[in-house]
Amino acid sequence: MPMTSVSETPRPMFGAEHALYRASVARFIANEITPHHAEWEREGRVPRQLWRDAGAAGLLCPSIADAYGGGGGDYLYSAIVVEEIARALATGVTGFTTHSENVAPYLLEFGSEAQKREFLPKMASGEVVGSLAMTEPGAGSDLKAIRTTAKAVDGGFEITGQKTFITNGAHADRVIVFAKTSPEAGARGISLFWVDTKTPGFAVGRVLDKIGQLAQDTAELFFDKVFVPRDALIGELNAGFGYAMSGLVRERLLIALRCAVALEVALDWTIDYVKQRQAFGHALIDNQYIRFRLADIKTHAAATRAFVDSCLAQYLQGQLTADGAAMAKLWASEATRAIDDLMQFFGGNGYMREYPIARAYADVRPNRIYGGSSEIMREVIARGL
């Protein structure tokens, strides 16, 4: 299985220090994750110690300022972790991204100084695992439809409700909970709370039985009059919807980066396979249809890489808009539909999980759903027409 991408296009925004960091991330994944990943898939989660090991190796919170215990790197360090996890199909640790690139930035940008100083260093070290509890059984992309409430009581708030599809739900020590503090205000009545999962009334439900990403713990969470002190509030009261919208550009760009790499490596695996696999006395690559379809997919992968990296460059300059990030996420995640064709060229082997193309077929698929579904991305883009 080739270790290099089909795309040979230079990526000038990555410098020598980025290359060294990428090599260290790839080495950690190759040594500490890949050999055990199949076992973790059978168990339905990675071991808790892996988070501490990843923290010690610098994989967690790489772009959080070193003043708060993070790696102190730019956004490209975050991109590298996302890309190398995708390259190795190490989907059991995609929760690293939720922890480092979704949860930690909420604390960094909107949390109190006390929250940042107490918890960001612990998140960077892996001592504390963070999760984001937004989605509910009846509310996904439509955040204003959430029904979880946080009722003001003496000394704080009392949270009641249910969340689902929560990445890191079983491992989390702390969860950012989206709850209605002024239900009558709709989207303008949502607040964020930093909840300790040891609090009475909090419970983890099922670790959900997914068709892919089997080692990534994804769980239901329940809140039965969970009391949180007032200092658990993140930012201002009723400002949560705006906070959520501000983080979507970053999140959707990271999903696009993940998808671009996933398509490239899946194409690499397939080209390698069809050059070796024989049928009717010839290598599969000699079949014109297969060869031409691979040429199409390679072109599509190259276009995806060019577009996503252009959006990455815009983000680094502070110029990537919400609809630009939506276009990147839409294009790149939809481009991974080609993995279906690539799996076809493996024949029966393509349906066997011992071949990475089979796992990619299932594991890459959710990228068209989370972070906002493709349908929601089209709506976001259409609003700017």
C-alpha positions in Angstrom: 0.0 0.0 0.0 1.7 3.2 -1.1 2.3 5.8 1.6 2.4 8.8 -0.7 -0.6 10.5 -2.1 -1.7 10.3 -5.7 -1.5 14.1 -5.8 2.0 15.3 -6.3 1.0 19.0 -6.2 3.3 21.0 -4.0 1.7 22.6 -0.9 3.8 25.7 -0.3 1.9 26.8 2.8 3.5 23.9 4.7 7.1 24.6 5.8 10.0 22.5 7.1 8.7 22.6 10.7 5.3 21.4 9.5 7.0 18.5 7.7 8.8 17.5 10.8 5.6 17.6 12.8 3.7 15.6 10.1 6.4 12.9 10.3 6.1 12.7 14.1 2.3 12.5 13.9 2.5 9.8 11.2 5.0 7.9 13.3 2.8 8.0 16.4 -0.2 6.7 14.4 1.9 3.9 12.7 3.4 2.8 16.0 0.6 3.4 18.6 -2.7 3.2 16.7 -2.6 1.2 13.4 -1.3 -2.1 15.0 -4.2 -2.1 17.5 -7.0 -0.5 15.5 -8.8 -3.7 14.4 -8.9 -4.8 18.1 -10.3 -1.4 19.1 -12.9 -1.7 16.4 -14.1 -5.0 18.0 -14.2 -3.4 21.4 -16.0 -0.2 20.2 -13.6 2.3 21.6 -9.9 3.1 22.0 -8.2 2.8 25.4 -8.3 5.8 27.6 -4.5 5.7 28.0 -4.2 6.5 24.3 -5.4 10.0 24.9 -2.6 10.6 27.4 -0.1 9.1 25.1 -1.3 11.3 22.2 -1.1 14.4 24.5 2.5 13.5 25.4 3.3 13.2 21.7 1.8 16.6 20.9 -1.2 15.4 18.9 -3.8 17.2 21.1 -4.6 20.9 20.9 -1.6 21.6 18.6 -2.9 25.0 17.6 -3.8 26.2 21.1 -1.4 28.8 22.5 1.4 27.4 24.6 0.4 29.8 27.4 -2.5 27.5 27.9 -0.5 24.3 27.5 -1.1 23.8 23.8 1.3 23.2 21.0 1.4 26.9 20.1 1.3 26.1 16.4 -0.7 27.7 13.6 -3.8 26.1 12.1 -1.7 24.0 9.7 -0.6 21.9 12.7 -4.3 21.1 13.3 -4.7 20.3 9.6 -1.8 17.9 9.7 -3.3 15.8 12.5 -6.6 15.6 10.7 -4.9 14.6 7.4 -2.6 12.0 8.9 -5.5 10.4 10.8 -7.4 10.2 7.5 -4.4 8.9 5.6 -4.0 6.0 8.0 -7.8 5.4 8.2 -7.4 5.7 12.0 -11.1 6.6 12.4 -11.0 5.4 16.0 -9.3 8.7 17.0 -11.3 11.1 14.9 -12.4 12.2 18.3 -9.1 13.9 18.7 -10.4 16.5 16.2 -13.6 17.0 18.2 -11.6 17.5 21.4 -8.8 19.7 19.9 -10.6 21.6 17.1 -14.2 21.9 18.4 -14.2 21.8 22.2 -10.9 23.6 22.9 -11.6 26.6 20.6 -14.9 27.2 22.4 -13.1 27.5 25.7 -10.2 29.5 24.1 -12.5 32.0 22.3 -15.5 32.3 24.7 -14.5 30.8 28.0 -13.4 32.7 31.1 -9.8 33.0 31.9 -10.3 30.6 34.8 -11.8 28.0 32.5 -9.0 28.4 30.0 -6.2 28.2 32.6 -7.7 25.2 34.4 -8.8 23.0 31.5 -6.9 23.8 28.3 -3.6 22.4 29.7 -5.4 19.3 30.8 -7.0 18.8 27.4 -3.6 19.3 25.7 -2.1 16.6 27.9 -5.0 14.2 27.5 -5.8 14.3 31.2 -9.2 15.6 30.4 -11.2 14.5 27.3 -13.7 17.0 25.9 -16.9 16.4 24.0 -19.5 18.6 22.4 -23.2 17.8 23.1 -25.3 19.6 20.5 -27.3 17.0 18.5 -30.5 15.6 19.9 -32.9 12.9 18.7 -35.1 15.6 17.2 -32.5 18.3 16.4 -29.5 17.9 14.2 -28.5 20.6 11.8 -31.4 22.7 13.1 -29.8 23.8 16.3 -32.6 26.1 17.4 -34.9 23.0 17.6 -33.0 21.6 20.6 -35.1 20.8 23.6 -32.5 20.4 26.4 -33.1 23.1 28.9 -30.9 24.8 31.6 -33.2 26.3 34.2 -31.8 29.0 36.4 -31.7 28.0 40.1 -30.0 29.2 43.2 -26.2 29.3 42.5 -26.4 28.1 38.9 -28.5 26.1 36.5 -30.2 22.8 36.3 -29.9 20.9 33.0 -32.4 18.5 31.7 -32.5 16.7 28.4 -31.0 14.2 26.0 -28.2 14.3 23.4 -27.2 11.7 20.8 -24.5 11.0 18.2 -22.0 12.5 20.6 -18.4 11.9 19.6 -16.2 11.0 22.7 -19.4 10.6 24.6 -18.2 7.5 26.6 -14.7 8.8 27.3 -15.5 12.5 28.0 -14.6 14.0 31.4 -16.1 17.3 30.4 -18.9 18.1 27.9 -19.9 21.4 26.3 -23.7 21.2 26.5 -25.9 23.3 24.3 -29.1 24.1 26.2 -32.1 26.4 26.1 -31.9 29.1 28.8 -34.7 31.1 27.3 -36.8 28.6 25.3 -39.2 31.3 24.1 -36.4 33.1 22.3 -35.6 30.2 19.9 -32.0 30.4 18.5 -31.4 33.5 20.7 -32.1 31.6 23.9 -29.3 29.0 23.7 -26.4 28.9 26.1 -23.3 26.8 26.5 -22.3 25.0 29.7 -19.0 23.2 30.6 -20.3 20.1 32.4 -18.4 17.7 34.6 -19.5 14.2 33.6 -19.2 13.0 37.2 -22.0 15.4 38.2 -25.1 13.6 39.7 -27.9 13.2 37.1 -25.5 12.9 34.2 -25.5 9.5 32.5 -23.9 7.9 29.4 -26.4 5.8 27.5 -25.6 3.4 24.7 -22.3 3.5 22.8 -24.1 3.6 19.4 -23.8 0.7 16.9 -22.6 2.4 13.7 -21.9 0.9 10.3 -18.4 2.4 10.3 -15.9 4.2 12.5 -16.4 1.3 14.8 -13.6 2.2 17.3 -14.8 5.8 17.7 -17.0 5.9 20.8 -20.3 7.7 19.8 -22.8 7.8 22.6 -26.1 9.0 23.9 -26.0 11.4 26.9 -28.7 12.0 29.4 -29.2 15.0 31.8 -31.6 14.6 34.7 -31.7 17.9 36.6 -27.9 18.1 36.4 -26.8 21.1 38.6 -24.0 23.2 37.3 -22.6 26.3 39.0 -22.9 29.7 37.3 -19.2 29.6 36.5 -19.9 26.6 34.2 -21.5 29.0 31.7 -19.3 29.5 28.7 -19.3 33.1 27.5 -22.5 35.1 27.8 -26.0 33.9 28.6 -28.1 33.2 25.5 -25.2 33.7 23.1 -24.6 30.1 22.3 -26.1 30.1 18.8 -23.7 32.8 17.6 -20.8 31.0 19.2 -21.8 27.8 17.3 -22.0 29.6 13.9 -18.6 31.2 14.4 -16.9 27.8 14.7 -18.5 26.2 11.6 -15.9 27.7 9.1 -13.1 26.0 10.9 -15.0 22.7 11.4 -16.1 22.4 7.8 -12.7 23.2 6.4 -11.2 20.4 8.5 -13.8 18.0 7.2 -12.9 19.0 3.7 -9.2 18.4 4.4 -10.1 15.0 5.8 -12.1 14.1 2.7 -9.4 15.2 0.2 -6.9 12.9 1.8 -9.3 10.1 2.1 -10.0 10.2 -1.6 -6.3 10.4 -2.5 -5.3 7.4 -0.4 -8.2 5.3 -1.5 -7.2 6.0 -5.1 -3.6 5.0 -4.2 -4.7 1.7 -2.8 -6.8 1.0 -5.8 -4.1 1.8 -8.4 -1.7 -0.4 -6.5 -4.3 -3.2 -6.4 -5.4 -3.1 -10.1 -1.7 -3.2 -11.2 -1.2 -6.5 -9.3 -4.6 -8.2 -9.7 -4.9 -10.5 -12.7 -8.1 -11.3 -14.6 -8.3 -13.3 -17.9 -4.5 -13.2 -18.1 -4.0 -9.5 -17.8 -3.7 -7.0 -15.0 -6.9 -5.1 -14.2 -5.2 -1.9 -15.1 -5.1 -3.1 -18.7 -8.9 -2.9 -18.9 -9.7 0.4 -20.6 -12.8 1.1 -18.7 -11.0 0.7 -15.3 -8.0 2.7 -16.5 -10.2 5.6 -17.8 -12.4 5.6 -14.7 -9.3 5.8 -12.5 -8.1 8.7 -14.7 -11.3 10.5 -14.1 -11.1 9.9 -10.3 -7.5 11.0 -10.2 -8.5 14.3 -12.0 -11.3 14.7 -9.5 -9.0 14.1 -6.6 -6.5 16.7 -7.9 -9.3 19.2 -8.4 -10.5 18.6 -4.9 -7.0 19.0 -3.5 -6.5 22.3 -5.4 -9.8 23.7 -4.2 -9.5 22.6 -0.6 -5.9 23.9 -0.3 -7.1 27.2 -1.8 -9.7 27.5 0.9 -7.0 26.6 3.5 -4.9 29.4 2.2 -7.9 31.8 2.5 -8.5 30.6 6.1 -4.9 31.3 7.0 -5.3 34.8 5.8 -8.6 35.3 7.6 -10.5 35.5 4.3 -12.5 32.2 4.2 -16.2 33.0 4.3 -19.0 30.8 5.7 -20.3 29.9 2.2 -16.7 29.3 1.1 -16.2 26.7 3.9 -19.6 25.2 3.0 -18.5 24.9 -0.7 -15.2 23.2 0.4 -17.1 20.8 2.7 -19.8 20.1 0.1 -17.3 19.5 -2.8 -14.8 17.4 -0.9 -17.3 15.2 1.0 -19.3 14.6 -2.2 -16.1 13.8 -4.1 -15.6 10.8 -1.8 -18.6 9.1 -3.5 -15.9 7.9 -5.9 -14.7 5.5 -3.2 -17.8 3.4 -4.2 -16.3 2.9 -7.7 -12.9 2.3 -6.3 -14.2 -0.5 -4.0 -15.9 -2.1 -7.1 -12.5 -2.6 -8.7 -11.4 -4.8 -5.8 -14.2 -7.2 -6.6 -15.2 -9.5 -3.7 -12.1 -8.4 -1.8 -13.4 -4.9 -1.7 -16.2 -6.0 0.7 -13.8 -7.5 3.2 -12.8 -5.3 6.1 -9.3 -6.7 6.0 -8.9 -4.5 2.9 -8.8 -0.8 3.8 -11.0 0.2 0.9 -13.9 -1.6 2.6 -13.4 0.3 5.8 -13.0 3.6 3.9 -16.3 2.9 2.1 -18.1 2.9 5.5 -15.9 5.2 7.6 -15.6 8.1 5.1 -19.4 8.2 4.4 -20.4 10.2 7.5 -18.5 13.2 6.3 -21.4 14.0 4.0 -23.6 14.2 7.1 -21.8 15.7 10.1 -20.7 19.3 10.3 -23.9 20.0 8.4 -25.2 17.7 5.8 -24.7 18.2 2.1 -28.2 19.5 1.8 -27.6 22.1 4.5 -24.3 23.1 2.7 -26.3 23.7 -0.5 -28.7 25.9 1.5 -25.9 27.9 3.1 -24.3 28.4 -0.4 -27.7 29.3 -2.0 -28.3 32.1 0.6 -25.3 33.9 -0.8 -26.4 33.8 -4.4 
